[in-house]
Amino acid sequence: MEKKNNKYTALLNVMKRELRRLVSRPLYLFCMVIAPLFCYIFFTTLMDSGLPYRHARRRGGPGHDRHFTPIGA
């Protein structure tokens, strides 16, 4: 039983040490926590209504006949 507690204590000490390192450097904190959280929130709200698409409108002439075709269609 003591061996198990020893493992958890060691793990807890490592977690405390790494958390102190993370908080002590603002760039670390920004790159590891704040930026990914911002990207997650930004892209989930951006794609809330589904994938964006353009309406297929033909205007004629060279180069104007391209339109968006979803993958798998």
N, CA, C and O atoms as a Tinker XYZ file with bonds, in Angstrom:
   292  protein
     1  N      0.817000   -1.195000    0.000000    73     2
     2  CA     0.000000    0.000000    0.000000    64     1     3
     3  C      0.862000    1.260000    0.000000    63     2     4     5
     4  O      0.538000    2.259000   -0.642000    81     3
     5  N      1.969000    1.182000    0.741000    73     3     6
     6  CA     2.844000    2.359000    0.815000    64     5     7
     7  C      3.490000    2.637000   -0.531000    63     6     8     9
     8  O      3.727000    3.793000   -0.882000    81     7
     9  N      3.777000    1.572000   -1.296000    73     7    10
    10  CA     4.378000    1.748000   -2.606000    64     9    11
    11  C      3.425000    2.512000   -3.540000    63    10    12    13
    12  O      3.860000    3.346000   -4.334000    81    11
    13  N      2.126000    2.215000   -3.435000    73    11    14
    14  CA     1.128000    2.894000   -4.245000    64    13    15
    15  C      1.073000    4.379000   -3.879000    63    14    16    17
    16  O      1.038000    5.237000   -4.761000    81    15
    17  N      1.064000    4.676000   -2.595000    73    15    18
    18  CA     1.045000    6.067000   -2.141000    64    17    19
    19  C      2.299000    6.801000   -2.593000    63    18    20    21
    20  O      2.251000    7.988000   -2.916000    81    19
    21  N      3.424000    6.086000   -2.612000    73    19    22
    22  CA     4.684000    6.678000   -3.034000    64    21    23
    23  C      4.608000    7.093000   -4.503000    63    22    24    25
    24  O      5.113000    8.152000   -4.877000    81    23
    25  N      3.970000    6.249000   -5.347000    73    23    26
    26  CA     3.808000    6.580000   -6.768000    64    25    27
    27  C      2.947000    7.824000   -6.943000    63    26    28    29
    28  O      3.277000    8.718000   -7.723000    81    27
    29  N      1.843000    7.870000   -6.209000    73    27    30
    30  CA     0.934000    9.014000   -6.339000    64    29    31
    31  C      1.565000   10.291000   -5.803000    63    30    32    33
    32  O      1.340000   11.372000   -6.347000    81    31
    33  N      2.346000   10.174000   -4.747000    73    31    34
    34  CA     3.031000   11.339000   -4.204000    64    33    35
    35  C      4.058000   11.859000   -5.202000    63    34    36    37
    36  O      4.181000   13.067000   -5.404000    81    35
    37  N      4.788000   10.953000   -5.820000    73    35    38
    38  CA     5.773000   11.357000   -6.824000    64    37    39
    39  C      5.078000   12.024000   -8.016000    63    38    40    41
    40  O      5.554000   13.038000   -8.526000    81    39
    41  N      3.967000   11.458000   -8.453000    73    39    42
    42  CA     3.214000   12.040000   -9.557000    64    41    43
    43  C      2.687000   13.423000   -9.195000    63    42    44    45
    44  O      2.739000   14.344000  -10.010000    81    43
    45  N      2.186000   13.567000   -7.990000    73    43    46
    46  CA     1.682000   14.851000   -7.518000    64    45    47
    47  C      2.803000   15.888000   -7.471000    63    46    48    49
    48  O      2.600000   17.043000   -7.847000    81    47
    49  N      3.973000   15.482000   -7.015000    73    47    50
    50  CA     5.112000   16.406000   -6.965000    64    49    51
    51  C      5.533000   16.859000   -8.357000    63    50    52    53
    52  O      5.859000   18.028000   -8.564000    81    51
    53  N      5.526000   15.934000   -9.306000    73    51    54
    54  CA     5.877000   16.286000  -10.686000    64    53    55
    55  C      4.830000   17.242000  -11.270000    63    54    56    57
    56  O      5.180000   18.207000  -11.949000    81    55
    57  N      3.556000   16.973000  -11.006000    73    55    58
    58  CA     2.496000   17.843000  -11.513000    64    57    59
    59  C      2.610000   19.253000  -10.935000    63    58    60    61
    60  O      2.430000   20.237000  -11.652000    81    59
    61  N      2.907000   19.348000   -9.645000    73    59    62
    62  CA     3.089000   20.659000   -9.011000    64    61    63
    63  C      4.268000   21.405000   -9.635000    63    62    64    65
    64  O      4.176000   22.594000   -9.940000    81    63
    65  N      5.374000   20.686000   -9.819000    73    63    66
    66  CA     6.564000   21.307000  -10.400000    64    65    67
    67  C      6.286000   21.842000  -11.800000    63    66    68    69
    68  O      6.662000   22.968000  -12.125000    81    67
    69  N      5.629000   21.035000  -12.626000    73    67    70
    70  CA     5.358000   21.452000  -14.000000    64    69    71
    71  C      4.340000   22.577000  -14.055000    63    70    72    73
    72  O      4.436000   23.451000  -14.917000    81    71
    73  N      3.375000   22.573000  -13.160000    73    71    74
    74  CA     2.403000   23.658000  -13.106000    64    73    75
    75  C      3.072000   24.969000  -12.717000    63    74    76    77
    76  O      2.745000   26.023000  -13.262000    81    75
    77  N      4.005000   24.905000  -11.776000    73    75    78
    78  CA     4.762000   26.111000  -11.405000    64    77    79
    79  C      5.570000   26.636000  -12.591000    63    78    80    81
    80  O      5.641000   27.844000  -12.814000    81    79
    81  N      6.179000   25.721000  -13.351000    73    79    82
    82  CA     6.949000   26.142000  -14.532000    64    81    83
    83  C      6.035000   26.780000  -15.570000    63    82    84    85
    84  O      6.393000   27.782000  -16.188000    81    83
    85  N      4.860000   26.201000  -15.758000    73    83    86
    86  CA     3.912000   26.700000  -16.738000    64    85    87
    87  C      3.426000   28.105000  -16.380000    63    86    88    89
    88  O      3.340000   28.976000  -17.245000    81    87
    89  N      3.114000   28.316000  -15.120000    73    87    90
    90  CA     2.579000   29.603000  -14.688000    64    89    91
    91  C      3.667000   30.665000  -14.592000    63    90    92    93
    92  O      3.383000   31.853000  -14.741000    81    91
    93  N      4.897000   30.256000  -14.348000    73    91    94
    94  CA     5.968000   31.237000  -14.166000    64    93    95
    95  C      6.393000   31.900000  -15.474000    63    94    96    97
    96  O      6.984000   32.980000  -15.451000    81    95
    97  N      6.105000   31.277000  -16.600000    73    95    98
    98  CA     6.478000   31.849000  -17.896000    64    97    99
    99  C      5.208000   32.184000  -18.675000    63    98   100   101
   100  O      4.470000   31.281000  -19.071000    81    99
   101  N      4.946000   33.477000  -18.900000    73    99   102
   102  CA     3.712000   33.877000  -19.575000    64   101   103
   103  C      3.580000   33.310000  -20.994000    63   102   104   105
   104  O      2.473000   32.984000  -21.423000    81   103
   105  N      4.679000   33.190000  -21.717000    73   103   106
   106  CA     4.605000   32.651000  -23.071000    64   105   107
   107  C      4.198000   31.186000  -23.050000    63   106   108   109
   108  O      3.428000   30.737000  -23.899000    81   107
   109  N      4.712000   30.449000  -22.085000    73   107   110
   110  CA     4.335000   29.054000  -21.884000    64   109   111
   111  C      2.831000   28.945000  -21.655000    63   110   112   113
   112  O      2.143000   28.145000  -22.288000    81   111
   113  N      2.345000   29.765000  -20.741000    73   111   114
   114  CA     0.928000   29.759000  -20.405000    64   113   115
   115  C      0.083000   30.105000  -21.618000    63   114   116   117
   116  O     -0.940000   29.470000  -21.873000    81   115
   117  N      0.509000   31.105000  -22.361000    73   115   118
   118  CA    -0.242000   31.520000  -23.550000    64   117   119
   119  C     -0.284000   30.415000  -24.598000    63   118   120   121
   120  O     -1.351000   30.100000  -25.126000    81   119
   121  N      0.862000   29.830000  -24.899000    73   119   122
   122  CA     0.938000   28.819000  -25.965000    64   121   123
   123  C      0.291000   27.495000  -25.583000    63   122   124   125
   124  O     -0.214000   26.787000  -26.454000    81   123
   125  N      0.296000   27.150000  -24.318000    73   123   126
   126  CA    -0.212000   25.844000  -23.906000    64   125   127
   127  C     -1.663000   25.863000  -23.450000    63   126   128   129
   128  O     -2.328000   24.827000  -23.474000    81   127
   129  N     -2.170000   27.031000  -23.033000    73   127   130
   130  CA    -3.529000   27.074000  -22.501000    64   129   131
   131  C     -4.407000   28.078000  -23.248000    63   130   132   133
   132  O     -5.454000   27.711000  -23.782000    81   131
   133  N     -3.990000   29.318000  -23.285000    73   131   134
   134  CA    -4.846000   30.392000  -23.784000    64   133   135
   135  C     -5.065000   30.303000  -25.298000    63   134   136   137
   136  O     -6.210000   30.369000  -25.747000    81   135
   137  N     -4.015000   30.156000  -26.086000    73   135   138
   138  CA    -4.155000   30.104000  -27.548000    64   137   139
   139  C     -4.980000   28.893000  -28.011000    63   138   140   141
   140  O     -5.874000   29.076000  -28.837000    81   139
   141  N     -4.732000   27.678000  -27.529000    73   139   142
   142  CA    -5.582000   26.560000  -27.955000    64   141   143
   143  C     -7.042000   26.727000  -27.548000    63   142   144   145
   144  O     -7.944000   26.360000  -28.300000    81   143
   145  N     -7.276000   27.278000  -26.364000    73   143   146
   146  CA    -8.644000   27.510000  -25.926000    64   145   147
   147  C     -9.337000   28.534000  -26.823000    63   146   148   149
   148  O    -10.498000   28.358000  -27.193000    81   147
   149  N     -8.623000   29.598000  -27.168000    73   147   150
   150  CA    -9.175000   30.609000  -28.075000    64   149   151
   151  C     -9.497000   29.992000  -29.433000    63   150   152   153
   152  O    -10.574000   30.234000  -29.977000    81   151
   153  N     -8.581000   29.202000  -29.988000    73   151   154
   154  CA    -8.817000   28.570000  -31.292000    64   153   155
   155  C    -10.009000   27.627000  -31.241000    63   154   156   157
   156  O    -10.816000   27.596000  -32.170000    81   155
   157  N    -10.125000   26.869000  -30.178000    73   155   158
   158  CA   -11.249000   25.947000  -30.029000    64   157   159
   159  C    -12.567000   26.708000  -30.030000    63   158   160   161
   160  O    -13.497000   26.346000  -30.751000    81   159
   161  N    -12.647000   27.756000  -29.228000    73   159   162
   162  CA   -13.887000   28.542000  -29.151000    64   161   163
   163  C    -14.166000   29.242000  -30.470000    63   162   164   165
   164  O    -15.306000   29.249000  -30.934000    81   163
   165  N    -13.148000   29.829000  -31.083000    73   163   166
   166  CA   -13.320000   30.548000  -32.339000    64   165   167
   167  C    -13.845000   29.632000  -33.443000    63   166   168   169
   168  O    -14.824000   29.968000  -34.108000    81   167
   169  N    -13.211000   28.490000  -33.641000    73   167   170
   170  CA   -13.614000   27.616000  -34.738000    64   169   171
   171  C    -14.936000   26.899000  -34.474000    63   170   172   173
   172  O    -15.679000   26.623000  -35.416000    81   171
   173  N    -15.245000   26.593000  -33.220000    73   171   174
   174  CA   -16.537000   25.965000  -32.962000    64   173   175
   175  C    -17.681000   26.953000  -33.161000    63   174   176   177
   176  O    -18.757000   26.556000  -33.610000    81   175
   177  N    -17.479000   28.219000  -32.840000    73   175   178
   178  CA   -18.534000   29.198000  -33.092000    64   177   179
   179  C    -18.607000   29.542000  -34.579000    63   178   180   181
   180  O    -19.684000   29.850000  -35.089000    81   179
   181  N    -17.488000   29.493000  -35.269000    73   179   182
   182  CA   -17.474000   29.786000  -36.703000    64   181   183
   183  C    -18.219000   28.706000  -37.477000    63   182   184   185
   184  O    -18.943000   29.006000  -38.427000    81   183
   185  N    -18.046000   27.466000  -37.079000    73   183   186
   186  CA   -18.669000   26.349000  -37.792000    64   185   187
   187  C    -19.985000   25.916000  -37.145000    63   186   188   189
   188  O    -20.458000   24.805000  -37.386000    81   187
   189  N    -20.569000   26.778000  -36.335000    73   187   190
   190  CA   -21.796000   26.439000  -35.632000    64   189   191
   191  C    -22.948000   26.084000  -36.566000    63   190   192   193
   192  O    -23.719000   25.167000  -36.284000    81   191
   193  N    -23.069000   26.814000  -37.685000    73   191   194
   194  CA   -24.190000   26.568000  -38.595000    64   193   195
   195  C    -23.821000   25.607000  -39.715000    63   194   196   197
   196  O    -24.607000   25.431000  -40.646000    81   195
   197  N    -22.676000   24.993000  -39.655000    73   195   198
   198  CA   -22.256000   24.050000  -40.687000    64   197   199
   199  C    -21.143000   24.630000  -41.531000    63   198   200   201
   200  O    -20.644000   25.723000  -41.264000    81   199
   201  N    -20.759000   23.884000  -42.555000    73   199   202
   202  CA   -19.670000   24.331000  -43.418000    64   201   203
   203  C    -20.124000   25.468000  -44.315000    63   202   204   205
   204  O    -21.249000   25.450000  -44.814000    81   203
   205  N    -19.262000   26.463000  -44.527000    73   203   206
   206  CA   -19.610000   27.540000  -45.445000    64   205   207
   207  C    -19.528000   27.051000  -46.890000    63   206   208   209
   208  O    -18.713000   26.185000  -47.210000    81   207
   209  N    -20.358000   27.594000  -47.745000    73   207   210
   210  CA   -20.308000   27.231000  -49.151000    64   209   211
   211  C    -20.747000   28.423000  -49.995000    63   210   212   213
   212  O    -21.418000   29.335000  -49.512000    81   211
   213  N    -20.357000   28.395000  -51.248000    73   211   214
   214  CA   -20.778000   29.422000  -52.195000    64   213   215
   215  C    -21.858000   28.834000  -53.078000    63   214   216   217
   216  O    -21.849000   27.642000  -53.386000    81   215
   217  N    -22.778000   29.676000  -53.478000    73   215   218
   218  CA   -23.797000   29.227000  -54.420000    64   217   219
   219  C    -23.170000   29.116000  -55.794000    63   218   220   221
   220  O    -22.382000   29.970000  -56.200000    81   219
   221  N    -23.523000   28.061000  -56.503000    73   219   222
   222  CA   -22.998000   27.861000  -57.846000    64   221   223
   223  C    -23.717000   28.816000  -58.792000    63   222   224   225
   224  O    -24.898000   28.646000  -59.091000    81   223
   225  N    -22.978000   29.824000  -59.256000    73   223   226
   226  CA   -23.551000   30.796000  -60.171000    64   225   227
   227  C    -22.646000   30.882000  -61.386000    63   226   228   229
   228  O    -21.463000   31.198000  -61.257000    81   227
   229  N    -23.170000   30.613000  -62.526000    73   227   230
   230  CA   -22.364000   30.671000  -63.743000    64   229   231
   231  C    -22.474000   32.050000  -64.351000    63   230   232   233
   232  O    -23.570000   32.562000  -64.579000    81   231
   233  N    -21.315000   32.647000  -64.613000    73   231   234
   234  CA   -21.314000   33.973000  -65.238000    64   233   235
   235  C    -20.856000   33.909000  -66.680000    63   234   236   237
   236  O    -21.036000   34.862000  -67.438000    81   235
   237  N    -20.274000   32.804000  -67.053000    73   235   238
   238  CA   -19.787000   32.676000  -68.418000    64   237   239
   239  C    -18.392000   33.255000  -68.560000    63   238   240   241
   240  O    -17.910000   33.987000  -67.695000    81   239
   241  N    -17.765000   32.918000  -69.652000    73   239   242
   242  CA   -16.421000   33.420000  -69.894000    64   241   243
   243  C    -15.387000   32.510000  -69.280000    63   242   244   245
   244  O    -15.697000   31.719000  -68.389000    81   243
   245  N    -14.163000   32.615000  -69.747000    73   243   246
   246  CA   -13.097000   31.755000  -69.223000    64   245   247
   247  C    -12.750000   32.120000  -67.768000    63   246   248   249
   248  O    -12.619000   33.291000  -67.411000    81   247
   249  N    -12.616000   31.115000  -66.982000    73   247   250
   250  CA   -12.223000   31.334000  -65.588000    64   249   251
   251  C    -13.379000   31.633000  -64.663000    63   250   252   253
   252  O    -13.186000   31.665000  -63.448000    81   251
   253  N    -14.563000   31.853000  -65.182000    73   251   254
   254  CA   -15.712000   32.176000  -64.339000    64   253   255
   255  C    -16.671000   31.013000  -64.184000    63   254   256   257
   256  O    -17.751000   31.177000  -63.617000    81   255
   257  N    -16.304000   29.856000  -64.670000    73   255   258
   258  CA   -17.209000   28.722000  -64.589000    64   257   259
   259  C    -16.863000   27.779000  -63.439000    63   258   260   261
   260  O    -17.388000   26.667000  -63.372000    81   259
   261  N    -15.988000   28.211000  -62.538000    73   259   262
   262  CA   -15.645000   27.375000  -61.390000    64   261   263
   263  C    -16.621000   27.643000  -60.259000    63   262   264   265
   264  O    -17.007000   28.789000  -60.025000    81   263
   265  N    -17.014000   26.611000  -59.568000    73   263   266
   266  CA   -17.852000   26.758000  -58.396000    64   265   267
   267  C    -17.479000   25.711000  -57.353000    63   266   268   269
   268  O    -16.780000   24.743000  -57.651000    81   267
   269  N    -17.941000   25.914000  -56.161000    73   267   270
   270  CA   -17.599000   25.021000  -55.053000    64   269   271
   271  C    -18.367000   23.718000  -55.178000    63   270   272   273
   272  O    -19.587000   23.716000  -55.341000    81   271
   273  N    -17.652000   22.628000  -55.103000    73   271   274
   274  CA   -18.280000   21.300000  -55.110000    64   273   275
   275  C    -17.838000   20.601000  -53.835000    63   274   276   277
   276  O    -16.644000   20.375000  -53.641000    81   275
   277  N    -18.785000   20.251000  -52.953000    73   275   278
   278  CA   -18.389000   19.591000  -51.710000    64   277   279
   279  C    -17.695000   18.255000  -51.987000    63   278   280   281
   280  O    -17.970000   17.592000  -52.988000    81   279
   281  N    -16.793000   17.875000  -51.085000    73   279   282
   282  CA   -16.093000   16.606000  -51.216000    64   281   283
   283  C    -17.100000   15.484000  -51.028000    63   282   284   285
   284  O    -17.908000   15.510000  -50.101000    81   283
   285  N    -17.046000   14.522000  -51.894000    73   283   286
   286  CA   -17.940000   13.381000  -51.801000    64   285   287
   287  C    -19.240000   13.563000  -52.558000    63   286   288   289
   288  O    -20.097000   12.680000  -52.538000    81   287
   289  N    -19.399000   14.701000  -53.230000    73   287   290
   290  CA   -20.642000   14.932000  -53.978000    64   289   291
   291  C    -20.468000   14.489000  -55.422000    63   290   292
   292  O    -21.401000   14.600000  -56.218000    81   291
